Amino acid sequence: MAAEIFVHPQALVESVEIGAGTRVWAFAHVMAGAIVGADCNIGDHAFVESGATIGDRVTIKNGVMVWNGVTIEDDVLFAANVFIADGTHGMARGDVAYKYQGIERVAPVHIERGAWIGQNVMLMPGVRIGAFAVVGANSVVRDDVPGSCVAVGTPARVIRRWDAGTERWLAVEQAPRPGSNA
Ligand SMILES: CC(C)(COP(=O)(O)OP(=O)(O)OC[C@H]1O[C@@H](n2cnc3c(N)ncnc32)[C@H](O)[C@@H]1OP(=O)(O)O)[C@@H](O)C(=O)NCCC(=O)NCCS
């Protein structure tokens, strides 16, 4: 028998596309039209918007907002308070909209399977995080992160890559930052 879905009495789940065994905790909101796979864990105060797609065995810790168009593949972990940006400029509205015409675009992020996103990370519009990548806490990810790498900092840079031959994480040589004396 398939495991039941658990929805905390204080959670708001409007989607009918939630996989078996998924748990949604207090004050989380999953909108109609969001797709959530099986055996996921969605923490307190998380928000999953219509049009977001979440795979199986995904952990979304407390306070994470997953917007329309975001894709999160299987076995991904989001630590608490990861932020996902999707609109590139965000101000193309109201009286100042004309200034941003042709600039503003919506560019959802995509997280490949098995990736691990540390606490407080900021994912900028349109970035893709490769399979089994690790993003260190508090990083601001501006560029795509390749699979099986560790990226940290602002902007996030790859500091380690997984070597399948030796089955070890190897350090990645850092190029000096533009303008630095290093
Ligand atoms: C990314 C991470 C996994 C790397 O761990 P590690 O492989 O043990 O790396 P180290 O501690 O040896 O650090 C390697 C280098 O990266 C730097 N670094 C590590 N994490 C960093 C981060 N989050 N931001 C900026 N720099 C970081 C270190 O300062 C060090 O730099 P140095 O070589 O110039 O001294 C870890 O630092 C991290 O951020 N973990 C996430 C914690 C978290 O969010 N937990 C939530 C749990 S649900």
The ligand as a Gaussian input file, in Angstrom:
#p B3LYP/6-31G(d) Opt

LIG

0 1
 C       30.358000      24.247000       1.416000
 C       30.772000      23.382000       2.603000
 C       30.011000      22.054000       2.527000
 C       32.263000      23.183000       2.422000
 O       32.746000      22.423000       3.466000
 P       34.255000      21.860000       3.365000
 O       34.416000      21.045000       2.121000
 O       34.547000      21.209000       4.672000
 O       35.106000      23.177000       3.096000
 P       36.178000      23.900000       4.052000
 O       35.552000      24.238000       5.367000
 O       37.414000      23.071000       4.040000
 O       36.418000      25.256000       3.266000
 C       37.141000      25.313000       2.058000
 C       37.280000      26.777000       1.658000
 O       36.000000      27.277000       1.276000
 C       35.614000      28.357000       2.132000
 N       34.191000      28.184000       2.431000
 C       33.595000      27.073000       2.920000
 N       32.280000      27.270000       3.026000
 C       32.042000      28.525000       2.615000
 C       30.859000      29.293000       2.493000
 N       29.689000      28.785000       2.837000
 N       30.960000      30.551000       2.007000
 C       32.175000      31.057000       1.663000
 N       33.328000      30.364000       1.753000
 C       33.263000      29.117000       2.229000
 C       36.481000      28.218000       3.372000
 O       36.650000      29.464000       4.008000
 C       37.750000      27.689000       2.785000
 O       38.470000      28.745000       2.174000
 P       40.100000      28.842000       2.301000
 O       40.603000      27.568000       1.653000
 O       40.424000      30.086000       1.522000
 O       40.381000      28.890000       3.739000
 C       30.436000      24.031000       3.979000
 O       31.346000      25.073000       4.274000
 C       29.021000      24.642000       4.004000
 O       28.759000      25.804000       3.645000
 N       28.059000      23.807000       4.457000
 C       26.653000      24.187000       4.469000
 C       26.128000      24.363000       5.897000
 C       24.634000      24.446000       5.874000
 O       24.045000      25.221000       5.142000
 N       24.008000      23.603000       6.643000
 C       22.568000      23.473000       6.614000
 C       22.293000      22.033000       6.931000
 S       20.685000      21.525000       6.522000

